[in-house]
Amino acid sequence: MTGIAIIGAGVIGRVHARNVAANPDCELLWVVDHDLGRARALTAAHGGQTADDIATALRDDRVGAVIIASSTSAHCAHLLATVAAGRPVLCEKPVADDIDDARRCAEAADKAGVTVAVGFNRRYDTTHRALFARLRAGEIGTPELLHIVSRTNPPVPAPESVRLSGGMLREKGAHHYDLAAWMVDADPVAVFCAGDCLIDPGFAAFGDVDTAALTLRFATGALATFSFSRRAAHGFEEMIEVFGSDGMMESPRLRAGAVTVYRKGAVVAEGLHGGWYDRFAPTYEAELAQFLLAANAKPAVYATLADGIRAQAVAEAAIVSMREGRMQRIAKVW
């Protein structure tokens, strides 16, 4: 059984704590958070001890792996500390606040020979994975155009949260840049991004937006477009469409249920999921299972630190593109 320390007791930390507690192959030993009240709430529900600094948990020899679920602004420090302690780590995305810190983390992990997985949980969605497998099987030929939609239902986060999260183009976007590169099986080379504050003008004070559209070019010539919004009054909405030389394939907008009612003058279908966790809860369980295999040197499927840095390189270039109003080249730093 693998002893786990979770760093961060916020929303995503709570998701990981529930899954660790429910998995028979691991045990929650520590929850670390600067807010000890939040940490204690998790250990009261799922076991383990609390600390307000990562060093305390890393001194415990029973800790066999670490999950970093802290704010983006703290990822780099926590990742460097975990790697220095020689513990396998699953780090939530994005890897760091900026690309230079992300590269520092990669260099440290390489030097230490430590396994680092990045939390791109959407790769474990059964529909997305089926799409990926059929693309690799060549069912629609060579991918040429890819379109990803991600629109999140309320509540819209407070603009000041950007200081910790890294902003929409990093925090939300990283998932989808990774999905696109994974699906197309090619490196991104340039991006154009347009964005604005159409929901809450307060995001502008923090250099962020709440609505964005992007075009990403890959080394193969394939193009990907993205439609992002922090508001979707109709429910959580996410889909992937891939157009290829021999056809088209999609991972559609999934509804909360499959029942459709036919009445006189109306056809009524069930709506979208109520939130991102309702839609993707099983992916976190699958992600944890694969991470535990990797942490114990067993064959596993997971997104690597290089994958994380590739997605972050897209995010950083997109931010520059939006600011300067032009296509931005993406330097290969992964």
NORMONOR-V994994 format. One record per residue. N is the residue number from 1. RES is the residue in one small letter. D_LAST is the distance of its C-alpha to the last C-alpha in Angstrom with 1 decimal. Layout:
n=N res=RES d_last=D_LAST
n=N res=RES d_last=D_LAST
//
This chain:
n=1 res=m d_last=32.7
n=2 res=t d_last=29.6
n=3 res=g d_last=30.2
n=4 res=i d_last=27.8
n=5 res=a d_last=27.3
n=6 res=i d_last=26.2
n=7 res=i d_last=25.0
n=8 res=g d_last=26.3
n=9 res=a d_last=29.4
n=10 res=g d_last=28.9
n=11 res=v d_last=28.7
n=12 res=i d_last=25.6
n=13 res=g d_last=26.8
n=14 res=r d_last=30.1
n=15 res=v d_last=28.6
n=16 res=h d_last=26.9
n=17 res=a d_last=30.1
n=18 res=r d_last=32.2
n=19 res=n d_last=30.1
n=20 res=v d_last=29.9
n=21 res=a d_last=33.7
n=22 res=a d_last=34.4
n=23 res=n d_last=32.4
n=24 res=p d_last=34.7
n=25 res=d d_last=31.9
n=26 res=c d_last=31.0
n=27 res=e d_last=32.8
n=28 res=l d_last=32.0
n=29 res=l d_last=32.8
n=30 res=w d_last=31.5
n=31 res=v d_last=30.7
n=32 res=v d_last=29.5
n=33 res=d d_last=29.9
n=34 res=h d_last=31.4
n=35 res=d d_last=33.9
n=36 res=l d_last=35.9
n=37 res=g d_last=37.9
n=38 res=r d_last=35.0
n=39 res=a d_last=33.9
n=40 res=r d_last=37.6
n=41 res=a d_last=37.9
n=42 res=l d_last=35.1
n=43 res=t d_last=36.5
n=44 res=a d_last=40.0
n=45 res=a d_last=38.9
n=46 res=h d_last=36.6
n=47 res=g d_last=37.5
n=48 res=g d_last=35.8
n=49 res=q d_last=36.1
n=50 res=t d_last=34.8
n=51 res=a d_last=33.4
n=52 res=d d_last=32.2
n=53 res=d d_last=29.7
n=54 res=i d_last=27.0
n=55 res=a d_last=28.4
n=56 res=t d_last=31.5
n=57 res=a d_last=29.8
n=58 res=l d_last=27.6
n=59 res=r d_last=30.9
n=60 res=d d_last=32.2
n=61 res=d d_last=31.8
n=62 res=r d_last=32.3
n=63 res=v d_last=28.9
n=64 res=g d_last=26.8
n=65 res=a d_last=23.8
n=66 res=v d_last=22.7
n=67 res=i d_last=21.9
n=68 res=i d_last=20.5
n=69 res=a d_last=22.2
n=70 res=s d_last=22.9
n=71 res=s d_last=22.3
n=72 res=t d_last=18.9
n=73 res=s d_last=20.2
n=74 res=a d_last=20.7
n=75 res=h d_last=17.6
n=76 res=c d_last=16.0
n=77 res=a d_last=19.4
n=78 res=h d_last=20.1
n=79 res=l d_last=16.8
n=80 res=l d_last=17.3
n=81 res=a d_last=20.9
n=82 res=t d_last=20.4
n=83 res=v d_last=18.0
n=84 res=a d_last=20.5
n=85 res=a d_last=23.2
n=86 res=g d_last=21.6
n=87 res=r d_last=21.8
n=88 res=p d_last=19.6
n=89 res=v d_last=18.3
n=90 res=l d_last=17.8
n=91 res=c d_last=16.3
n=92 res=e d_last=17.2
n=93 res=k d_last=14.9
n=94 res=p d_last=13.7
n=95 res=v d_last=12.0
n=96 res=a d_last=13.6
n=97 res=d d_last=15.7
n=98 res=d d_last=13.3
n=99 res=i d_last=9.8
n=100 res=d d_last=11.1
n=101 res=d d_last=12.4
n=102 res=a d_last=9.4
n=103 res=r d_last=7.7
n=104 res=r d_last=11.3
n=105 res=c d_last=11.4
n=106 res=a d_last=8.6
n=107 res=e d_last=10.4
n=108 res=a d_last=13.6
n=109 res=a d_last=13.0
n=110 res=d d_last=12.1
n=111 res=k d_last=15.2
n=112 res=a d_last=17.3
n=113 res=g d_last=16.5
n=114 res=v d_last=16.7
n=115 res=t d_last=15.9
n=116 res=v d_last=13.9
n=117 res=a d_last=14.3
n=118 res=v d_last=13.4
n=119 res=g d_last=16.6
n=120 res=f d_last=16.1
n=121 res=n d_last=19.8
n=122 res=r d_last=20.5
n=123 res=r d_last=19.0
n=124 res=y d_last=22.2
n=125 res=d d_last=24.7
n=126 res=t d_last=27.1
n=127 res=t d_last=27.6
n=128 res=h d_last=23.9
n=129 res=r d_last=23.4
n=130 res=a d_last=26.6
n=131 res=l d_last=25.2
n=132 res=f d_last=22.0
n=133 res=a d_last=24.2
n=134 res=r d_last=26.6
n=135 res=l d_last=24.0
n=136 res=r d_last=22.8
n=137 res=a d_last=26.5
n=138 res=g d_last=26.8
n=139 res=e d_last=29.5
n=140 res=i d_last=28.8
n=141 res=g d_last=27.4
n=142 res=t d_last=24.4
n=143 res=p d_last=22.7
n=144 res=e d_last=23.4
n=145 res=l d_last=23.6
n=146 res=l d_last=22.2
n=147 res=h d_last=23.7
n=148 res=i d_last=22.9
n=149 res=v d_last=25.4
n=150 res=s d_last=25.0
n=151 res=r d_last=28.1
n=152 res=t d_last=29.0
n=153 res=n d_last=32.7
n=154 res=p d_last=34.3
n=155 res=p d_last=34.4
n=156 res=v d_last=32.2
n=157 res=p d_last=30.5
n=158 res=a d_last=31.9
n=159 res=p d_last=30.3
n=160 res=e d_last=30.0
n=161 res=s d_last=27.7
n=162 res=v d_last=24.9
n=163 res=r d_last=25.0
n=164 res=l d_last=23.7
n=165 res=s d_last=21.7
n=166 res=g d_last=19.5
n=167 res=g d_last=21.3
n=168 res=m d_last=21.5
n=169 res=l d_last=18.6
n=170 res=r d_last=16.2
n=171 res=e d_last=18.3
n=172 res=k d_last=19.8
n=173 res=g d_last=17.4
n=174 res=a d_last=14.2
n=175 res=h d_last=16.2
n=176 res=h d_last=17.0
n=177 res=y d_last=13.9
n=178 res=d d_last=12.6
n=179 res=l d_last=16.0
n=180 res=a d_last=16.0
n=181 res=a d_last=12.9
n=182 res=w d_last=14.2
n=183 res=m d_last=17.7
n=184 res=v d_last=17.1
n=185 res=d d_last=14.7
n=186 res=a d_last=12.9
n=187 res=d d_last=9.9
n=188 res=p d_last=11.1
n=189 res=v d_last=12.3
n=190 res=a d_last=14.9
n=191 res=v d_last=16.6
n=192 res=f d_last=20.1
n=193 res=c d_last=21.3
n=194 res=a d_last=24.9
n=195 res=g d_last=26.0
n=196 res=d d_last=29.1
n=197 res=c d_last=31.0
n=198 res=l d_last=33.5
n=199 res=i d_last=34.1
n=200 res=d d_last=34.2
n=201 res=p d_last=34.2
n=202 res=g d_last=33.5
n=203 res=f d_last=29.7
n=204 res=a d_last=30.0
n=205 res=a d_last=31.0
n=206 res=f d_last=27.6
n=207 res=g d_last=25.7
n=208 res=d d_last=25.0
n=209 res=v d_last=26.3
n=210 res=d d_last=27.7
n=211 res=t d_last=27.6
n=212 res=a d_last=24.9
n=213 res=a d_last=24.3
n=214 res=l d_last=21.2
n=215 res=t d_last=20.5
n=216 res=l d_last=17.1
n=217 res=r d_last=16.9
n=218 res=f d_last=14.9
n=219 res=a d_last=14.6
n=220 res=t d_last=17.6
n=221 res=g d_last=19.6
n=222 res=a d_last=19.8
n=223 res=l d_last=20.2
n=224 res=a d_last=19.7
n=225 res=t d_last=21.9
n=226 res=f d_last=22.0
n=227 res=s d_last=25.1
n=228 res=f d_last=24.7
n=229 res=s d_last=27.7
n=230 res=r d_last=28.6
n=231 res=r d_last=32.0
n=232 res=a d_last=33.4
n=233 res=a d_last=37.1
n=234 res=h d_last=37.5
n=235 res=g d_last=35.1
n=236 res=f d_last=31.4
n=237 res=e d_last=30.1
n=238 res=e d_last=27.0
n=239 res=m d_last=26.7
n=240 res=i d_last=24.6
n=241 res=e d_last=26.1
n=242 res=v d_last=24.8
n=243 res=f d_last=26.9
n=244 res=g d_last=26.8
n=245 res=s d_last=28.9
n=246 res=d d_last=31.3
n=247 res=g d_last=31.5
n=248 res=m d_last=30.0
n=249 res=m d_last=28.8
n=250 res=e d_last=28.3
n=251 res=s d_last=27.6
n=252 res=p d_last=30.3
n=253 res=r d_last=31.3
n=254 res=l d_last=32.8
n=255 res=r d_last=36.1
n=256 res=a d_last=37.3
n=257 res=g d_last=40.0
n=258 res=a d_last=41.2
n=259 res=v d_last=44.8
n=260 res=t d_last=46.1
n=261 res=v d_last=49.7
n=262 res=y d_last=51.9
n=263 res=r d_last=54.8
n=264 res=k d_last=57.2
n=265 res=g d_last=55.4
n=266 res=a d_last=52.0
n=267 res=v d_last=49.1
n=268 res=v d_last=47.3
n=269 res=a d_last=43.9
n=270 res=e d_last=42.2
n=271 res=g d_last=39.6
n=272 res=l d_last=35.9
n=273 res=h d_last=34.6
n=274 res=g d_last=35.5
n=275 res=g d_last=32.0
n=276 res=w d_last=28.4
n=277 res=y d_last=29.4
n=278 res=d d_last=32.3
n=279 res=r d_last=30.1
n=280 res=f d_last=27.2
n=281 res=a d_last=29.0
n=282 res=p d_last=28.8
n=283 res=t d_last=25.0
n=284 res=y d_last=24.8
n=285 res=e d_last=27.2
n=286 res=a d_last=25.3
n=287 res=e d_last=22.0
n=288 res=l d_last=23.9
n=289 res=a d_last=25.5
n=290 res=q d_last=22.3
n=291 res=f d_last=20.9
n=292 res=l d_last=24.2
n=293 res=l d_last=24.0
n=294 res=a d_last=20.6
n=295 res=a d_last=21.9
n=296 res=n d_last=24.8
n=297 res=a d_last=23.0
n=298 res=k d_last=24.1
n=299 res=p d_last=22.5
n=300 res=a d_last=20.7
n=301 res=v d_last=18.7
n=302 res=y d_last=16.1
n=303 res=a d_last=12.8
n=304 res=t d_last=10.2
n=305 res=l d_last=8.3
n=306 res=a d_last=5.0
n=307 res=d d_last=7.4
n=308 res=g d_last=8.3
n=309 res=i d_last=5.6
n=310 res=r d_last=5.6
n=311 res=a d_last=9.2
n=312 res=q d_last=9.5
n=313 res=a d_last=8.3
n=314 res=v d_last=11.1
n=315 res=a d_last=13.4
n=316 res=e d_last=13.2
n=317 res=a d_last=13.9
n=318 res=a d_last=16.6
n=319 res=i d_last=18.3
n=320 res=v d_last=18.6
n=321 res=s d_last=19.9
n=322 res=m d_last=22.4
n=323 res=r d_last=23.6
n=324 res=e d_last=24.1
n=325 res=g d_last=25.2
n=326 res=r d_last=23.2
n=327 res=m d_last=20.4
n=328 res=q d_last=17.2
n=329 res=r d_last=14.6
n=330 res=i d_last=10.9
n=331 res=a d_last=8.9
n=332 res=k d_last=5.8
n=333 res=v d_last=3.8
n=334 res=w d_last=0.0
//
